[in-house]
Structure formats: C-alpha cells, structure tokens
Amino acid sequence: MNVTSATPAAVGRTLRDTRDWARASGQRIRAFVRNPVAEFRRNAEQFGYPANVVVLIDIVLLTVAALSVIQRYGHGYWPSLVPILALALTYSTGPLYAFFGVVPKPLLIAAFTMTAEALFLAQPVPTDSAPFVVIAAAGEIAAIAPLIASIPVACAMIAELLFFESIGHLDIGAPIWIFAVTCGWMTGQMLNYQRRYLYQERESQEIRAVRAADEERRRIAREVHDVIAHSLSITLLHVTAARHALQTDRDVDDAVEALTDAERLGRQAMADIRRTVGLLGQLPTPQAPEPDLDDIDDLVADFVRAGMPVEYSLDGDRSGITAGVGLALYRISQESLANIAKHAPGATARLRIVLRTRDITVTVTNTLPAGAAARPGRGMGISGMRQRADLLGGTLSSGPVDEGWQVVAHIPMAGAVACMAVAAEDSLRTALHSVTRKIYDRPNPLASNDIQESM
C-alpha cells in the first residue's frame, strides 16, 4: 500500500466532509434566522418528543446549573471560572440541535453532564443543588436512549455522587442520592415507554386506515361488478331479441321496443356506475337510495321483459328486514339472474325467497339448455355473493342440481341483528364521500433515534 498517496486522499475526503458539514450548518443557521420558532420546533422534535417537553427539560437543567453557580459564588469561590465552565458544559448540547439540527447521542450528553457535575462538586457548598444536574440528566437520557445505554449511565452517575459524598463534598447521605437518581431515571423511562406506545398506536391507526380503504375499494369494485353484470346481461337479452325480431319476423316495432328497453337500462347502469365511482371522490354526488327487498320485483320484471322466463316468489314477513340485509338479498338475486342470462341463455329461472323468524333462504335455480355444461364459475360473481352472505353471518353455496344449476344463500336473522354496523354502513354508503379520514402522517423518528442512540 502506498502510504504517501493514501494520506492526501484521506485528508481530501476529510476536508470535503468538513466543507459539506459547514455548508449544511450554514443553511440551517440561515433557516433558523428566517423563522426561529418553526426551525427550533422542528429541530427539537427530532428527539421524538413535542418541542415543549424538550424545552422544559432544558429549562430545568439550566435552572439547576444556574443555582449551583450562584451558590458557589455566594460562598466565596469568585472569581473562579470553574462554575461558569460547568454551566457551559451542562447546556453544551443545546446549540447542537437548536441551531444545527444535530441530535446529540445520549453518551455525549452523559459525558458533558458528568464532567459538569465533577466541576461543580470540586467546589463543595452546603445544601448543594448541583447533584440535581445529573438527576435531571439521568431522566433525559432514559427518555431518549434504550435500556442498554441508560442503565449504565444512571449507575455511573450514582457512582460519581457516591465518590464525592465519600470525600466529604456532599453533606447529604448516599441513600438519598441513589434514590433521587433512580427516580429521575424511572421518570425518563416512563416517558420513553409512552413515546414508543404512541408510535405503535399511530402505526396501528395507519394500518387500520389502509385496511379500511382496501376493504372499501373491494366493496366498490363488487358493487360496480354487480351493476355492470346485471345491466349488460339484460341489455344483451334485449339486443338479441331485437336482432331476432328484425331477422326472423321483420317486426320493426318489437325491435324498437327491445332497443328502447336496452337504452333505458344502459342509461340506468351508467347512472349507477357514476354514483358508485363517485364515492371515491370528494365532490358531492346526487344521492339515490340503495335497492332493497322491495326492488326485487322490478329486477325480475326487467329480466322477463328482456326475454328470460323467471318464476319469482317471496314468502314471509318482510317488515323486519333491515336495509343492509335487503341490499344483500337484492344483490344476490341480481347476480344469480345475471349469471343465468350470461352463461345459460334460453334457460328458465326460478327465484324463491323465504323469510322466517330465525333465518332467510334465497334459492335460485335454472335449467341448462342443450349443450350447456354445468361447471363452476371463477369470476367475481360467486365470490361477491359469498362475501355478502358472510358479512351477515350466513353461507352461500352453488353447484349443479338435477339437470340444472342452483344457488342457495342462508342468512340468519340473529346474524343480521349482530351485524347492524354492516347494515348501517351499506345503507349509508352513498354518503361516504363526505367522510374525511384522519391519517397519521407524522414521521416516526423512533427507529432512526434507536440506531443513533445505540452504543
């Protein structure tokens, strides 16, 4: 290795690092001069605590150190500059973060504070207030440092006080100072735990907010799928009827009527899609009531007008059906009939809803036209219906039966009552655009502090 060439290179890197640090420090100082309050607050909060907490600790340290200086000069140590030097060391780390934005390491704070304490106790006075400097410093270090650093520092501070008490520079017994330093350390440790729990809670809130947003996106996607599948299925039936009317019967009136119904359903689908997608924005959109159990009659009528034979029956008392349960029944019926129109054109369908005191049963069966295969679907339809049933504590099954296909949903009435929050959320979904989510985006300095503060 060529030492003569390596040494200038190392010196050059050191000079460049020094220039970069000086340039960055100058920028921080200029920013502090322009807006001292905001810059001080931003620099102080790098400790992981609100700025007022950091200021309070600094005021306590300065007050105790100033009293110690006054005591010594009052007992004849003037014109010695040792107390002034001890005062400067006590708050030597303050300008580092206040002006330069540099968070001092806990061991550096401990070294300066213990040196200042030794200078104070080298000039003993009766009823000395100087030991409170290390007591406050023990709490400060415990509040920002991990246990592996704060415990040895607190023990070293206790040992320092015990040493000066043993040589007669402290007129209060050793147990008092051991207890005082321990109390200061415990106070700082409680603040440290509180800080960690606060950041954990913020992270949990962010995770819950992200999960809620993901669930809302999935639900809106399910709603869009249900609307499009239903509308396109009936529209295609009308278009097919119009084509048959023109090709086979040459009946223009029937074709126009079918196309008119297709246009009406298409416009209705567009309005539903705009309303559903509008929930993603913040601008208010015209609100319309969600479909419920009473709207299933119109749903079946749309399919019948489009040319699909549907036999529909509803048995039981519908007065106890909540809005959320009614929406789920409507969507399950809608998706089942849309699947029949899409996968089994020309089939005959039967929709039966039975409302009982304990549960609700929805049964949708259809025949299979010649050549149609009974195979399970892999799209969003079945999974969406199953999710709706699960949200209300129910179950949904689908599969071939006899010579056709059947979808059966069971929804317990007790489950519907237990899921009132879900029902209310479904019924008020159109008002979600007015809800503002509070996201905790404040940066978490905990991880970086722990790395900085490690020994």
C-alpha positions in Angstrom: 0.0 0.0 0.0 1.3 3.4 -0.9 1.0 5.5 2.3 2.1 8.7 0.6 -0.8 8.6 -1.9 -3.4 7.3 0.7 -2.8 10.1 3.2 -3.6 13.0 0.9 -6.7 11.2 -0.3 -7.9 10.7 3.3 -7.1 14.3 4.0 -9.1 15.4 0.9 -12.1 13.4 2.0 -11.9 14.9 5.5 -11.8 18.4 4.0 -14.7 17.7 1.7 -16.8 16.3 4.6 -15.9 19.3 6.7 -16.9 21.7 3.9 -20.2 19.8 3.4 -21.0 19.9 7.1 -20.1 23.7 7.2 -22.3 24.4 4.2 -25.3 22.4 5.7 -24.8 24.1 9.0 -24.8 27.5 7.4 -28.1 26.6 5.6 -29.6 25.5 8.9 -28.5 28.7 10.7 -29.9 30.9 7.9 -33.2 29.0 8.1 -33.2 29.5 11.9 -32.7 33.2 11.5 -35.6 33.5 9.0 -38.0 31.5 11.1 -36.5 30.7 14.6 -39.7 29.4 16.2 -40.6 26.9 13.4 -37.0 25.8 13.0 -36.4 25.3 16.7 -39.6 23.3 17.0 -38.6 21.1 14.0 -35.1 20.5 15.4 -36.3 19.8 18.9 -38.9 17.3 17.8 -36.1 15.1 16.3 -35.7 13.8 19.9 -39.1 12.1 19.4 -41.0 14.4 21.8 -43.0 17.6 21.4 -40.9 20.7 21.4 -42.4 22.0 24.7 -41.2 18.8 26.5 -37.6 19.3 25.2 -37.7 22.9 26.3 -39.0 22.0 29.7 -36.1 19.6 30.3 -33.6 22.2 29.1 -35.1 24.9 31.4 -34.8 22.5 34.4 -31.2 21.8 33.6 -30.3 25.4 33.1 -32.1 26.5 36.3 -30.4 23.9 38.5 -27.0 24.7 36.9 -27.5 28.5 37.4 -28.5 27.9 41.1 -25.3 25.9 41.5 -23.2 28.7 40.1 -24.9 31.3 42.3 -24.3 29.1 45.4 -20.6 28.8 44.7 -20.1 32.5 44.1 -22.1 33.2 47.2 -19.7 31.1 49.3 -16.6 32.8 48.2 -15.4 31.0 45.0 -15.4 34.2 43.0 -13.5 34.9 40.7 -13.1 31.2 39.8 -14.5 30.4 36.3 -15.0 26.7 37.1 -18.7 27.1 37.8 -19.2 29.1 34.6 -17.4 26.3 32.7 -19.6 23.7 34.4 -22.7 25.7 33.4 -21.5 25.8 29.8 -20.9 22.1 29.7 -24.4 21.4 31.2 -26.0 23.0 28.2 -23.3 22.5 25.6 -25.6 20.1 23.6 -28.4 22.6 23.3 -27.0 24.7 20.4 -26.3 21.4 18.5 -29.9 20.6 18.0 -31.3 24.2 18.3 -29.2 25.8 15.6 -27.6 22.9 13.7 -30.4 20.3 13.9 -28.0 17.7 15.2 -29.4 15.3 17.8 -26.6 14.6 20.3 -26.1 11.0 21.3 -27.0 10.0 24.9 -23.4 9.1 25.8 -22.2 12.5 24.7 -24.9 14.1 26.9 -23.9 11.9 29.8 -20.2 12.7 29.3 -20.7 16.5 29.3 -23.2 16.4 32.2 -21.0 14.2 34.4 -18.0 16.4 33.7 -20.0 19.5 34.6 -21.1 17.7 37.8 -17.5 16.9 38.7 -16.5 20.6 38.2 -19.4 21.7 40.5 -18.6 19.2 43.2 -15.0 20.1 43.2 -16.0 23.3 44.9 -18.4 22.0 47.6 -21.0 24.2 49.3 -23.6 23.4 52.0 -27.0 22.1 50.8 -25.7 21.8 47.3 -28.2 21.8 44.4 -25.6 20.6 41.9 -26.5 16.9 42.2 -29.8 17.7 40.6 -28.0 18.3 37.4 -27.2 14.6 37.0 -30.6 13.6 38.3 -32.3 15.6 35.5 -29.8 14.3 33.0 -30.5 10.7 34.1 -34.1 11.3 33.2 -33.3 13.0 29.9 -31.0 10.1 28.8 -33.6 7.5 29.9 -36.2 9.3 27.8 -34.3 9.1 24.6 -31.9 6.1 24.9 -32.5 2.3 25.1 -32.1 0.4 28.3 -28.7 -0.9 27.3 -27.4 2.7 27.4 -29.5 4.4 30.1 -28.9 1.9 32.9 -25.1 2.0 32.8 -25.2 5.8 32.6 -27.5 6.0 35.6 -25.2 3.7 37.6 -22.2 5.8 36.6 -23.9 9.0 37.8 -24.8 7.3 41.1 -21.1 6.2 41.5 -20.0 9.8 40.8 -22.2 11.1 43.6 -21.1 8.4 46.0 -17.5 9.2 45.3 -17.9 12.9 46.2 -20.0 12.0 49.2 -17.2 9.7 50.4 -14.6 12.5 50.3 -16.9 14.9 52.1 -18.0 17.2 49.3 -21.7 16.4 49.8 -23.5 16.9 53.1 -26.4 14.6 52.4 -26.2 10.8 52.8 -25.6 8.4 49.9 -29.1 6.7 50.1 -30.8 10.0 49.2 -28.8 10.5 46.0 -29.2 6.8 45.0 -33.0 7.2 45.4 -33.0 10.6 43.6 -31.1 9.4 40.5 -33.2 6.2 40.3 -36.4 8.3 40.4 -35.0 10.6 37.6 -34.2 7.5 35.5 -37.6 6.0 36.1 -39.3 9.2 35.1 -37.4 9.3 31.8 -38.1 5.6 31.2 -41.8 6.1 31.6 -41.6 8.9 29.0 -39.7 6.6 26.7 -42.3 3.9 27.1 -45.1 6.4 26.4 -43.3 7.6 23.3 -42.9 4.0 22.0 -46.6 3.2 22.7 -47.6 6.4 21.0 -45.8 5.5 17.8 -47.1 1.9 17.9 -50.6 3.3 18.2 -50.0 5.6 15.3 -48.7 2.8 13.2 -51.8 0.7 14.2 -54.1 3.6 13.2 -52.3 3.8 9.8 -52.6 0.0 9.2 -56.3 0.1 10.1 -56.9 3.1 7.8 -55.2 1.3 4.9 -57.2 -1.9 5.6 -60.4 0.1 5.7 -59.5 1.8 2.4 -58.7 -1.6 0.8 -62.0 -3.0 2.0 -63.9 0.0 0.7 -62.2 -0.4 -2.7 -63.1 -4.1 -2.8 -66.7 -3.3 -1.9 -67.0 -0.6 -4.5 -65.5 -3.0 -7.1 -68.1 -5.6 -6.1 -70.9 -3.0 -6.5 -69.6 -2.0 -9.9 -69.3 -5.6 -11.0 -72.9 -6.3 -9.9 -74.3 -3.3 -11.6 -72.4 -3.9 -14.9 -73.1 -7.7 -14.9 -76.8 -7.1 -14.4 -77.2 -4.3 -16.8 -75.2 -5.8 -19.6 -76.9 -9.2 -19.2 -80.4 -7.6 -19.6 -79.1 -5.3 -22.4 -77.7 -8.2 -24.3 -81.0 -10.0 -24.0 -82.9 -7.0 -25.4 -80.4 -6.6 -28.2 -80.7 -10.4 -29.0 -84.5 -10.0 -29.1 -84.2 -7.0 -31.4 -82.0 -8.9 -33.7 -84.4 -11.9 -33.8 -87.3 -9.5 -34.4 -85.5 -8.0 -37.4 -84.0 -11.1 -38.8 -86.9 -13.6 -38.3 -90.1 -11.7 -38.0 -89.2 -8.4 -39.7 -91.0 -6.7 -36.9 -89.6 -3.3 -36.6 -91.9 -2.3 -33.7 -90.7 -5.2 -31.5 -87.1 -4.4 -32.3 -87.6 -0.7 -31.4 -89.2 -1.6 -28.2 -86.4 -4.0 -27.2 -83.8 -1.4 -28.2 -85.6 1.2 -26.1 -85.5 -1.0 -23.1 -81.8 -1.7 -23.7 -81.1 2.0 -23.9 -83.1 2.7 -20.7 -81.1 0.0 -18.8 -77.8 1.3 -20.3 -78.5 4.8 -19.0 -79.6 3.4 -15.6 -76.4 1.4 -15.4 -74.3 4.5 -16.3 -76.0 6.5 -13.5 -75.4 3.6 -11.0 -71.7 3.4 -12.0 -71.3 7.2 -11.7 -72.8 7.1 -8.3 -70.7 4.2 -7.1 -67.4 5.5 -8.6 -68.3 9.0 -7.2 -67.8 7.5 -3.7 -64.1 7.5 -4.5 -64.0 11.3 -4.9 -64.6 14.2 -2.6 -67.2 16.1 -4.6 -70.8 15.6 -3.6 -72.8 13.4 -6.0 -76.6 13.1 -6.3 -77.6 10.5 -3.7 -80.1 7.8 -4.5 -81.4 5.1 -2.2 -79.8 1.6 -2.4 -82.0 -1.2 -3.8 -83.6 -3.4 -1.2 -86.1 -6.3 -0.9 -89.0 -4.4 -2.5 -86.9 -3.7 -5.6 -86.5 -7.3 -6.5 -90.0 -7.2 -8.2 -88.7 -4.6 -10.7 -85.4 -6.6 -11.1 -87.3 -9.7 -12.1 -89.6 -7.7 -14.4 -86.5 -6.3 -16.2 -85.3 -9.9 -17.0 -88.7 -11.0 -18.0 -89.1 -8.1 -20.4 -85.7 -9.0 -21.8 -87.0 -12.4 -22.7 -85.8 -14.7 -19.9 -88.6 -16.7 -18.2 -88.3 -16.1 -14.4 -90.7 -17.5 -11.7 -90.5 -15.4 -8.6 -92.0 -16.0 -5.2 -91.4 -14.4 -1.8 -92.9 -15.9 1.4 -92.8 -14.4 4.9 -93.0 -11.1 6.7 -90.7 -8.5 5.2 -91.2 -5.9 7.9 -88.2 -7.0 9.9 -85.7 -6.8 7.0 -83.1 -4.1 7.5 -81.6 -2.0 4.7 -78.3 -3.9 4.8 -80.0 -7.3 4.6 -82.4 -6.1 1.9 -79.4 -4.9 -0.2 -77.7 -8.2 0.2 -80.8 -10.1 -0.9 -81.2 -7.8 -3.9 -77.5 -8.2 -5.0 -77.5 -12.0 -4.6 -80.7 -12.2 -6.7 -79.3 -9.8 -9.3 -76.0 -11.6 -9.7 -77.6 -15.0 -9.8 -80.1 -14.0 -12.6 -77.3 -12.1 -14.5 -75.2 -15.3 -14.4 -78.1 -17.3 -15.8 -78.5 -14.8 -18.6 -74.8 -14.8 -19.4 -73.9 -18.5 -19.0 -77.2 -20.2 -19.8 -79.1 -18.2 -22.5 -82.5 -19.6 -23.1 -82.8 -21.2 -19.6 -85.8 -20.9 -17.4 -85.1 -19.5 -13.9 -86.8 -19.7 -10.6 -86.2 -17.3 -7.7 -87.6 -18.1 -4.3 -87.0 -16.1 -1.1 -88.3 -17.4 2.2 -88.4 -15.1 5.2 -88.6 -16.9 8.5 -88.2 -15.9 12.1 -84.8 -17.5 12.5 -83.3 -17.2 9.0 -83.7 -16.2 5.4 -83.2 -18.5 2.5 -82.6 -17.4 -1.1 -82.8 -20.1 -3.7 -82.1 -19.5 -7.4 -82.4 -22.5 -9.8 -82.2 -22.7 -13.6 -82.4 -25.3 -16.3 -79.4 -25.9 -18.5 -80.1 -25.6 -22.3 -78.9 -28.3 -24.6 -75.1 -28.2 -24.9 -74.5 -26.0 -21.8 -72.1 -27.5 -19.3 -72.6 -27.2 -15.6 -69.2 -26.0 -14.4 -68.3 -23.7 -11.5 -67.6 -20.1 -12.4 -64.3 -18.4 -11.5 -65.3 -14.7 -11.7 -66.2 -12.2 -9.1 -69.9 -13.1 -9.1 -69.9 -16.1 -6.8 -67.2 -14.7 -4.5 -69.0 -11.4 -4.2 -72.3 -13.1 -3.3 -70.5 -15.3 -0.8 -68.8 -12.2 0.8 -72.2 -10.5 1.2 -73.6 -13.6 2.9 -70.5 -13.9 5.2 -70.8 -10.2 6.3 -74.3 -11.1 7.7 -73.2 -14.3 9.3 -74.7 -16.5 6.6 -73.5 -19.0 4.0 -73.8 -19.4 0.2 -73.4 -22.4 -1.9 -73.7 -23.0 -5.6 -73.5 -26.0 -7.9 -75.3 -28.4 -10.2 -78.5 -30.0 -9.1 -80.7 -32.5 -11.0 -80.4 -31.2 -14.6 -79.8 -27.6 -13.8 -77.9 -25.2 -11.5 -78.7 -23.9 -8.1 -77.5 -21.1 -5.8 -78.7 -21.2 -2.2 -78.0 -18.5 0.4 -78.8 -18.8 4.1 -78.8 -15.6 6.2 -79.6 -15.9 10.0 -81.8 -13.2 11.3 -79.7 -13.2 14.5 -76.6 -12.6 12.3 -78.4 -9.7 10.7 -79.1 -8.1 14.1 -75.5 -8.7 15.2 -74.2 -7.1 12.0 -76.2 -3.8 12.4 -73.0 -1.9 11.8 -72.5 -3.6 8.5 -76.1 -2.9 7.5 -75.9 0.7 8.5 -72.7 1.1 6.5 -74.3 -0.4 3.4 -77.4 1.8 3.8 -75.3 5.0 4.2 -72.6 4.1 1.6 -73.7 6.9 -0.7 -72.6 9.5 1.9 -69.1 8.2 2.3 -67.7 11.0 0.1 -68.3 13.4 3.0 -66.2 11.5 5.5 -62.6 12.6 5.9 -60.1 10.1 7.1 -57.5 11.3 9.6 -54.2 9.8 8.6 -51.3 10.0 10.9 -48.5 11.0 8.6 -46.2 12.4 11.1 -42.8 10.9 10.5 -41.7 8.3 13.1 -38.2 9.2 14.3 -38.2 6.2 16.8 -36.3 3.8 14.5 -33.7 6.3 13.5 -33.2 7.5 17.1 -32.7 4.0 18.3 -30.0 3.5 15.7 -28.3 6.8 16.6 -28.6 6.1 20.3 -27.1 2.6 20.3 -23.7 2.2 21.9 
